[in-house]
Amino acid sequence: MANAGILGIHPLRLGPDIRVDDGAVDVVFMRGQSRTSFILAGLHLLGGRYDGDLLDSYKARSSVLIETEPRTMIKADGEFIGYTPLELEVLPAAVKVIVPCKG
């Protein structure tokens, strides 16, 4: 799941239309579980190929429910946030950001 489309640097995008200010949750599915499929999916992302055999993306509305069998640990940005089932909801304008003036 992504709230921002760029992973650190420009070539590493999770999808072409993922934005932090669109009020939607974006979900990217990676098929396969082998190291090879993970590497290939990464190469597809680098090449700007977001749909196909290894990757599929879905733009949810303002929330998404994650259910798995068996129950699975969920991490966000490397931090434990809970177990499945897990419902995530977008809270528009919930964070205030202060930036310095240009000059």
NORJO-V749156 format. One record per residue. N is the residue number from 1. RES is the residue in one small letter. NEAR is the number of other C-alpha atoms within 8 Angstrom. Layout:
n & res & near
N & RES & NEAR
N & RES & NEAR
//
This chain:
n & res & near
1 & m & 6
2 & a & 10
3 & n & 10
4 & a & 8
5 & g & 13
6 & i & 10
7 & l & 9
8 & g & 5
9 & i & 6
10 & h & 7
11 & p & 9
12 & l & 10
13 & r & 12
14 & l & 12
15 & g & 10
16 & p & 8
17 & d & 5
18 & i & 11
19 & r & 8
20 & v & 8
21 & d & 4
22 & d & 5
23 & g & 10
24 & a & 11
25 & v & 15
26 & d & 12
27 & v & 10
28 & v & 11
29 & f & 7
30 & m & 9
31 & r & 8
32 & g & 7
33 & q & 6
34 & s & 6
35 & r & 6
36 & t & 6
37 & s & 11
38 & f & 11
39 & i & 8
40 & l & 9
41 & a & 11
42 & g & 8
43 & l & 8
44 & h & 10
45 & l & 14
46 & l & 10
47 & g & 7
48 & g & 10
49 & r & 8
50 & y & 12
51 & d & 8
52 & g & 7
53 & d & 6
54 & l & 11
55 & l & 12
56 & d & 11
57 & s & 11
58 & y & 7
59 & k & 8
60 & a & 10
61 & r & 8
62 & s & 10
63 & s & 11
64 & v & 10
65 & l & 8
66 & i & 8
67 & e & 8
68 & t & 8
69 & e & 5
70 & p & 4
71 & r & 9
72 & t & 8
73 & m & 8
74 & i & 9
75 & k & 9
76 & a & 7
77 & d & 4
78 & g & 5
79 & e & 6
80 & f & 8
81 & i & 7
82 & g & 8
83 & y & 9
84 & t & 11
85 & p & 9
86 & l & 9
87 & e & 8
88 & l & 7
89 & e & 8
90 & v & 9
91 & l & 7
92 & p & 5
93 & a & 5
94 & a & 5
95 & v & 4
96 & k & 5
97 & v & 4
98 & i & 4
99 & v & 4
100 & p & 4
101 & c & 4
102 & k & 3
103 & g & 2
//
